[in-house]
C-alpha cells in the first residue's frame, strides 16, 4: 500500500523528468487543449455536413473519448520512462557522492572489486601506481587515476602511463578514472592504439558496471531522495519553451483552424476570423524561433516526444 501511495505521489515528478525544460501542468494543458480543439473542429465539420446536433455530439463524444484514451497511454509511457530516468539520476548522484568520499586506498579496492566482477583475474600491484591483471589470457597494465572532485586527467598523466606500459612490453592497457580525461589525452590514446590496445573505464562505465551488479540501492530504497531531487531549470528558458516550443506549432495551427472555421460557419461573427490570424502569426513566429534555435535539425523523434 505504501509503495502504491509513493507511486501516485510522484507521478508528476516522473512525467516532468521527461519534459526537459517544460512544466508538468503546461504539458497537461497542451494535451487538454489539443483534445478539446480537435473535438470541436470535428463537431463543427460533422454538424455543417449533417445539420444533426445529436449525431454530431455522439460522434464528437466518441472522438473525445478516443483522444482521452490515447492521452492516457501517452502519460503512462512518459511516467514509466520518467520513473526510470528519475531513479537512474538518483542512483548516479549517490554513486558519484560515494566515489568522491573515498580515500585513494578505498577507491583502489573498489576498482579491484569491479574488475573482478568484470572478469579480470590476478589483479596485483606491479609498480608504485601501476597494477596488472589478466583477462582472456592477456596481461593488462592497469592505471587508476583518482584525485579530488572536479580534477581532470591530463595529457602528461596518460603519456607517462603509456610510456611505462610500453617499456614493460604490455600489449594491453586499462585506464580507470571517475574524472574527465583531457581531449588531447584522448586523441593521444587513439593515435597509440596501433602500439598498445587501450580501454577506458570512465565514470559512466564504472556506474554502469556497479549498477548492473546490484551494488547500488533499489528503487524502493530511494523514494526518500525524491523530495530532494529538483531539476535545474532557467526561468527564461521555461517561458520561451512553453510559448514557442516545437509542439506549440501543432496547437497554434489547430487553434487557427478552429477559429477560422467557426468564423466561416458563424458568418455574423468576424472576431473569430481575426483571432485565427493571431494564431497564424504565432505559428510563423514559433517556426522562425525553432529554426534559429536549430530544433528542426535535431534527431527525429525528439520533437515528436514533446507530445508523446
C-alpha positions in Angstrom: 0.0 0.0 0.0 2.8 2.4 0.9 4.5 1.7 -2.4 1.3 2.5 -4.3 0.9 5.7 -2.4 4.5 6.7 -3.3 3.9 5.8 -6.9 0.8 8.2 -7.1 2.6 10.9 -5.1 5.5 11.2 -7.6 3.7 10.7 -10.9 4.0 14.4 -11.7 7.7 14.2 -10.9 8.2 11.2 -13.2 6.4 12.8 -16.1 8.2 16.2 -15.7 11.5 14.4 -15.8 10.9 13.6 -19.5 9.8 17.1 -20.4 13.3 18.8 -20.0 12.6 22.5 -19.6 8.8 22.3 -19.8 6.5 22.2 -16.8 4.1 19.3 -16.0 0.9 21.4 -15.8 1.8 23.2 -19.1 2.2 19.8 -20.8 -1.1 18.5 -19.4 -2.8 21.8 -20.5 -1.4 21.3 -24.0 -2.9 17.8 -24.2 -6.3 19.1 -23.0 -6.3 22.0 -25.4 -5.4 19.7 -28.4 -8.1 17.2 -27.4 -10.7 20.0 -27.0 -9.8 21.8 -30.2 -9.8 18.6 -32.3 -13.2 17.5 -30.8 -14.8 20.9 -31.5 -13.4 21.0 -35.1 -14.8 17.5 -35.8 -18.1 18.6 -34.2 -18.3 21.7 -36.4 -17.4 19.8 -39.6 -19.9 17.0 -38.9 -22.6 19.4 -38.0 -22.0 21.6 -41.1 -22.5 18.5 -43.2 -25.3 16.7 -41.5 -27.1 19.5 -39.6 -27.9 16.9 -37.0 -27.0 18.1 -33.5 -27.4 14.8 -31.7 -25.4 12.8 -34.3 -22.7 15.4 -34.2 -22.5 15.3 -30.4 -22.4 11.5 -30.4 -19.6 11.3 -32.9 -17.6 14.1 -31.2 -18.0 12.4 -27.9 -16.5 9.2 -29.3 -13.6 11.2 -30.7 -13.2 12.9 -27.4 -13.1 9.6 -25.5 -10.7 8.1 -28.1 -8.2 11.0 -27.7 -8.6 10.8 -23.9 -7.5 7.1 -24.0 -4.6 8.0 -26.3 -3.5 10.8 -23.9 -3.8 8.3 -21.0 -1.5 5.9 -22.9 1.0 8.7 -23.6 1.1 9.8 -20.0 1.5 6.2 -18.9 4.5 5.8 -21.2 6.0 9.0 -20.0 5.5 8.0 -16.4 7.3 4.7 -17.0 10.2 6.4 -18.8 10.4 9.2 -16.3 10.5 6.9 -13.4 13.5 5.1 -14.8 15.2 8.4 -15.5 14.5 9.8 -12.0 15.8 6.7 -10.2 18.8 6.4 -12.5 19.7 10.0 -11.8 19.3 9.5 -8.0 21.4 6.3 -8.1 24.1 8.1 -10.2 24.1 11.0 -7.7 24.6 8.5 -4.8 27.3 6.7 -6.8 29.2 10.0 -7.5 28.9 11.1 -3.9 30.3 7.8 -2.6 33.1 7.7 -5.2 34.4 11.1 -4.1 34.1 10.4 -0.4 36.5 7.5 -0.8 40.2 7.6 0.1 42.7 6.6 -2.6 43.1 3.2 -0.9 39.3 2.7 -0.8 38.9 3.6 -4.4 41.7 1.1 -5.4 39.9 -1.6 -3.5 36.6 -0.7 -5.2 38.2 -0.8 -8.7 39.6 -4.2 -7.9 36.2 -5.5 -6.9 34.6 -4.1 -10.1 37.4 -5.5 -12.3 37.0 -9.0 -10.7 33.3 -8.9 -11.3 34.0 -7.9 -14.9 36.2 -11.0 -15.4 39.7 -9.7 -14.6 42.0 -12.1 -12.8 45.1 -11.9 -10.6 45.0 -8.2 -10.1 48.2 -7.2 -8.4 50.3 -4.1 -7.8 53.4 -4.0 -10.0 54.9 -0.6 -9.6 54.1 2.3 -7.2 51.0 3.4 -9.2 50.7 0.6 -11.7 48.5 -2.6 -11.4 48.4 -5.6 -13.6 45.8 -8.2 -14.3 44.6 -10.9 -16.7 41.6 -11.1 -18.9 41.1 -13.6 -21.8 44.6 -14.8 -21.1 46.0 -11.4 -21.9 48.1 -9.5 -19.3 46.8 -6.0 -18.8 48.6 -2.9 -17.5 46.1 -1.1 -15.2 46.4 2.6 -14.2 44.0 4.1 -11.6 43.7 7.9 -11.7 41.9 9.2 -8.6 42.1 12.8 -7.5 39.8 15.4 -6.0 36.3 16.0 -7.4 36.4 18.2 -10.5 40.0 17.3 -11.4 40.9 16.2 -14.9 43.3 13.6 -16.2 45.8 15.5 -18.3 47.8 14.5 -21.4 51.0 14.2 -19.3 49.4 11.7 -17.0 48.2 9.5 -19.9 51.5 9.8 -21.7 53.6 8.8 -18.7 51.4 5.7 -18.2 51.5 4.6 -21.8 55.3 5.1 -21.9 55.7 3.0 -18.8 53.4 0.2 -20.1 55.3 0.1 -23.4 58.6 -0.1 -21.6 57.3 -3.1 -19.7 56.2 -4.7 -23.0 52.5 -4.6 -22.4 50.2 -5.0 -25.4 47.0 -4.2 -23.5 46.3 -1.4 -21.1 43.3 -0.2 -19.0 42.7 3.3 -17.7 40.3 3.6 -14.7 39.2 7.0 -13.6 36.0 8.8 -12.5 37.5 12.1 -13.7 37.1 13.7 -17.1 40.0 12.9 -19.4 41.6 15.8 -21.3 40.6 15.8 -25.0 44.2 15.9 -26.2 44.9 12.9 -23.9 42.0 11.1 -25.6 43.4 12.0 -29.0 46.8 10.6 -27.9 45.2 7.4 -26.8 43.6 7.0 -30.3 46.9 7.6 -32.0 48.7 5.0 -29.9 46.0 2.2 -30.3 48.2 0.6 -33.0 51.0 0.2 -30.5 49.0 -0.8 -27.4 45.3 -1.7 -27.0 43.9 0.8 -24.5 40.5 0.5 -22.8 39.0 3.2 -20.6 36.7 2.8 -17.6 35.3 6.3 -17.1 32.6 7.4 -14.7 29.8 6.2 -16.9 31.4 2.8 -17.3 32.1 2.5 -13.6 28.5 3.5 -12.8 27.1 1.0 -15.4 29.1 -1.9 -14.0 28.3 -1.0 -10.4 24.6 -0.7 -11.1 24.5 -3.9 -13.3 26.0 -6.0 -10.4 23.4 -4.6 -8.0 25.8 -2.7 -5.8 23.6 0.4 -5.7 20.2 0.8 -3.9 17.0 -0.5 -5.4 14.1 1.9 -6.3 12.2 1.0 -3.1 15.1 2.4 -1.1 15.3 5.7 -3.0 11.9 7.2 -2.5 13.2 9.3 0.4 15.5 11.0 -2.1 12.8 12.1 -4.5 11.9 15.2 -2.4 15.4 16.5 -2.6 15.8 15.9 -6.4 14.9 19.1 -8.2 15.6 19.7 -11.9 17.8 22.6 -12.7 16.0 25.0 -15.0 16.3 28.5 -16.2 13.2 30.6 -15.8 13.6 32.4 -19.1 14.2 29.2 -20.9 11.0 27.7 -19.4 8.9 30.7 -20.6 10.3 30.6 -24.1 9.8 26.8 -24.3 6.3 27.0 -23.0 5.3 29.7 -25.5 7.5 28.9 -28.6 8.2 25.2 -28.1 8.2 23.0 -31.2 5.0 21.3 -30.1 3.2 24.7 -30.0 3.2 24.8 -33.8 0.5 22.0 -33.7 -1.5 23.7 -31.0 -1.4 27.1 -32.7 -2.2 25.6 -36.1 -5.2 23.7 -34.7 -6.4 26.9 -32.9 -6.1 28.9 -36.1 -8.1 26.3 -38.0 -10.7 26.2 -35.2 -11.3 29.9 -35.1 -11.2 30.2 -38.9 -13.9 27.5 -39.3 -16.1 29.0 -36.6 -15.7 32.4 -38.2 -16.9 31.0 -41.5 -19.7 28.9 -40.1 -21.0 31.8 -37.9 -20.7 34.4 -40.7 -22.0 37.1 -38.4 -19.0 36.7 -36.1 -15.9 38.3 -37.7 -13.9 38.3 -34.4 -13.1 34.6 -34.8 -11.5 35.2 -38.2 -9.2 37.8 -36.7 -8.3 35.5 -33.8 -7.4 32.9 -36.3 -5.0 35.4 -37.9 -3.4 35.9 -34.5 -2.7 32.2 -34.2 -1.3 32.1 -37.7 1.1 34.8 -36.7 2.1 32.8 -33.6 2.7 29.7 -35.9 5.0 31.8 -38.1 6.9 33.3 -35.1 7.3 29.8 -33.5 8.6 28.3 -36.7 11.2 31.1 -37.0 12.2 30.7 -33.4 12.7 27.0 -33.7 14.7 27.4 -37.0 17.0 29.8 -35.3 17.2 27.5 -32.2 18.0 24.6 -34.5 15.2 22.4 -33.2 14.3 21.1 -36.7 17.9 19.8 -37.2 17.8 17.7 -34.0 17.4 13.9 -34.4 14.0 12.7 -35.4 11.8 11.6 -32.5 12.9 14.4 -30.1 10.3 16.9 -31.4 7.8 14.1 -31.6 8.4 13.1 -28.0 7.3 16.6 -26.9 3.8 15.4 -27.4 4.3 11.7 -26.7 
